Amino acid sequence: MINIPIDEPVIIFALAMAIFFITPLLMKKLRVPGIIGPILAGVIIGPHGLHLLERDQTIVLLGTIGLLFIIFIAGLELDIDGFKKYRRRSILFGSLSFSLPFILGTVVGVMFGYSITASILLGSILGSHTLLAYPIASRLGISKNKAVTTAVGGTLLTDTLALLVLAVITGAAAGELSLVFWIKMIISLIVFVFLILWGTPRLSRWFFRNAENEGVTNFTYVMVILFASGFFAMVAGMHPIIGAFLAGLALNRFVFDNGTLMNRIRFLGNALFIPFFLLSVGMLMDLSVLFNNPKAWIITSAIVLSVFIGKAAAPVIISKVYKYSRTERNVVVGLTIPQAAATLASTLVGFEVGLLDQATVNAVIIMILLTCIAGPYFVEKYGRKLALQEEQQPTEKKEGPERILIPLANPQTMESLIDLANLIKDPNSDEQPVYPLTVVQKDIRTAQDEVANAEKMLGHAVMYASGAEIPVRPITRVDRNVSNGILRAVAEERINTVVMEWNAERKANDLFGGIIDRFVDQTTQTVLVTKLGHPIHTTRRIIMIIPYGEDHKPGFFEALERIKMLTGRLSASLLVLVINDSVETYEKYMKKIKPNPPTEIRKIDSWSSIRENYESLLQQDDIVVIMSARKGTIAWHPELEELPKRLAKLKPESFIVYYPAEEEEVDIRGSRGIEVPKEMLRKKDYEEYD
């Protein structure tokens, strides 16, 4: 018999793991940041909800470790070099972005009868921010924009000031406010900060220079620094999160953002401890206070308004000083509104030391939920506009040999895929083979028969390619997940282009089906998803559809060159349909790129015009090429998911969905590993592009 609330550690852990597994999936479906999921789950199952769990020692212990992790990672992720590079702008913006909400929050606290120390703490809670939406800015290619770098640089100051205020306030709350107390506290704070920020880098430099390159040893060293810093903070009379933040700053230059060590830190924190912290915070919320106390709603409204007004005012001022556009200003607002890491930490600590009451905790949690939804939405909406406003810079073709991979699943379409791959190959890389691939979806220990069958299909591919004088290098991979098998082949063979077939079968919520969708989503290489209903060599016309903003994608010019080359080799004509963009612009692009097959460019005012005026006019020897975009990147539009589904129902079912190459790395700084949806906008938001 299971007791309610649950007190069995194994069941508690099992329930928590189920929550951490389900809530990100649910949040993704709802298109809201995943950080909200564990908090809401804590509200529901906690002592003030269904009371399935108590906020007992197990939850508190794991949540406290998660608290240290989230603040530690915040210190590791701060862009110190960016702060130095844009020092003046960063200091000015950081000061404004902290002080304006800080003043408003302090005034709200005083108005509602809080003590001076509690009011100041409330102000510092509103002064910090989390770069939750920064991965969206990175995907849109605006991370180097001057306004975005200002917001990123200012974060170092806002987080540092917020935690400094927290250190002083919690110290004051624990002692008598005498001159001796202040002298003792200031001295201990200075000594502690010096010890961590001066001693840790020197110790770390010696360790990483002399230690063997062992992952476990390096990770353990970092954990020792983290928790030792937390311990020394307690000795100095401060909360351990101050030590965690300083440890992150001290190790900032030694733990590379995309390195193996950072990935391990993020993995452990984001998979286990940080979700426990978010769950424990949610368990603090008592909805009955909101329903039974009208004053609680007033406090909540005042806090929410203060953070929105304060965080929006700073970008308005800074945009006047540095002549940022309205769009840039709105992007900065979206980046700096979200409250998560330092806000959650300060709220939890303030509640534990008795400075903040239940109504304030409720208000802050609601504020966090609202800002974490509003911020990414603003960045997605205005960041897309900002990216489209920036002048397009031609991207040089990456150095290295052209390597084309062809995943094979259907022997009947093998020949057409090989032909297409050969037709889009750069003439300067004729000696480079194409790479036919078969993935055996089986356990590697029991896959011998399936591998033999796969090799037979590859043998047919080699025979066909040899007859057409196409050099090939067949590959077989064994993996329980087909998309993972293709990804392994791409990485191991340094593939830069993938040509794959779509059989027009899909699930309700997928575009092409699970395998292709997952593969496209996890790659940055060029991908051509094809559905060829007639022999490719009989093609007489290629119709290329280009969405608004496609020319801002890194791989656009290479894609245009390939399609023109394909058209020329087929002796076909090219009809270019440009969605809501300048014909003259694309005429200039076409003139720069060889060869020059017969080409006509037409402007289409909206996606509906394609449905109404062009789909019915497709001929048997046409191929439609859709210049597509990965979800969350510039030029993506909901119609890019609908158009292939419609074309699959039309004869001759011949089309290519072309995904140009993207930037290789998306900066996930600020997300704390909790996934931010790749698409925050609603369908109506795209109407302005139609």
C-alpha positions, 0 to 999 in steps of 0.5 A: 500500500502506497502512503500519500504523501509518498515517503518511499525514496524509490517511488519519489525518485521514479515519480520525479523522473517521469515528470522530468521526462513528460513535462518537456515533451508537453511544453514542446507541444504547447510551444512554451519553454521547458523550464516551466514544466517542472515548476508547474508539476511541483505546484500540482503534486506538491503540498499545496496541490494534490499533496502527492509529495512533501517538500522533504529532505530528499527534495530539498537536498537534490533541489539545493544541489540543483540551485548551486548548479543553475547558478554555477552554470550561469557563471560559466556561461557569462560572456566575459570577453564580450563584456570587455569588448563592449565595456561601455555599452555593457556597463551602461545597459547592465546598470540601467537594466538592474537599477530600474527594476530594482527601484520599482521592486523596492518601492512595491515592497515598501508600499505593501508593508515589507521591511526595508531588507525584504523590499531591497531583496525584492528589488534585486530579484526583479533586477536580474535576468536570464538569457533564456531566449538567446538560442533563438537569436543565435538560430536567427543569425543575429547574435553578433548584432550590436544590440544583442551583444549589448544585452549579453554583456549587460547580463554579467553586471545584472547577475553580479549585482543581484547576487551581491545584494542577496549576499548582503541582505541574507547576511544582514538578516542573520545578524545585528545591524551594527557597525561591527557587523558591517565591517566584519561582513565587508571584510569577509566578503572581500577576502572570500571573493579574492580567494575564489577569483584569484586563487581558483584560476591559478589552481585551475591553470596548474591542474589543467596543465598537469592533469591527464586528459581524463574526463572523470578526473576533470569533471570531479575537479570542477565539482570540488571547486563548485562545492568547496566554494559553496562551503567557503561562502558559508564560512564567510557568512554568505549563502552557498550560491554566492560561492557557486556563482563566483566558482563559475566566474573563476572557471569561465576561461577553463571550461569551454562553452562547447567542450566535452567538460561543459557538456558533462556539467550541463548534462548532469545539471540539466538532466537531474539536479536543475529539474529537481530544483525547479520542482522544489520551487514549484512545490512552494507555491500555494494557489489557495493564497491567490484564491482566498486573498485578493491582496495577493493578486494586487501584489502579483500584478504590481511585481509583474508590472514592475519587471515588465516596465523596468526591463523594457525601460532600460532598452528604450533608454539605451536605444536612444543613446546608441541609436538602436532601431525600434526592432533592435530595442524590442529584441533586447526587451525580449532577451532581458525580460525572462527571469529564471536562474538568479531570480529563482535562487534569490526567491528561494533563499529569501523565503528560507530566511524569512524575508519573503512570505508565501504571497511574494513567492506566488507572485514571483513564480507567476512572474517567472512563468509569464516572462519566460513565455513573453521573452522568447516570443519577443525575440522570435518575432522581432529577431526575425524582422531584425535578421531580414533587415540586415544586409545579406552578405554572400557566404563563401563556400566552405573549403574541403571536398564535396561529399554527397550521402545517399541513404537508401531504403527502397531499391526502386528509387535507388537509381533516381537518387544516384542520378540526382546526386551526380547532377548536383555535384560540383564539376570540380569534384568529379573524382569525389565518390558519392556515398550510398548508405544503408542503415540496418535497424537492429542490435549490432550482435544480431544483425548479420543477416540484415547486413548481408541484405543491405550489402546486396542493395548496395551492390546493385547501387555500385553496379548502376553507378559503375555503368553511369561512370559515377564513383561510389563508396558504399557504407553500411551502419547498424543502429537501432535508430535509423536517423542516428545511423545516418547522423553517424555516417555524416559525422564519420565521413565528413558529409556536407550534402545528403540526398534522401527519398520521401515515400509520402508516408507520415504521421499526423504531426510530422512533415515527412515522418519521424526519421527524416524530420529528426535527421533534418532537425539535428543537422546543419548540412545541406539536405535534399528530400526528394519525391520523384514521380518521373525519370529525372532526365525527362525533366523540361522545367524546374519551378523553384519556390523561394520564401521571403528571407531565404537569401539571408540563409548561409547556404543560399548561394550554394543552393542557387548555384546547384539548382541552376547547374541541375537545370542546365545539365537537364537542358531545362528551363527555370521558373523562379517564384519569389514569395513577397520579395523583390524580383530585381534582387533575385535577378542580380543573384541569378546574374552572378551565378553560372550557368545561365539556363533559360530563366524567368522570375516572378513575384508571388504576393502570398502563399495562397497564390501558389495554391490558386494559380500554380499548383493546377498548372504543373506538367508531367515533366516538371520538378518543383524545388522548394527552398525550405528552412529548418524550423526556428531559423530565418525564412521558415514559414508554416506553409513550408510544411503544408506545401510538400503534403499538397504536392505529394497528392499531385501528378507527377509527384516530382518535387525536391525540398531543399534545406540549405546549409546552416551555421554549424553551432547554435549558442545555447547560452542562457537556456540552462539546458531546458529546451526553448521551442524552436518556433514561438510564433503563432500562425497569424504572426506570419501574415505580415510576410504573406 
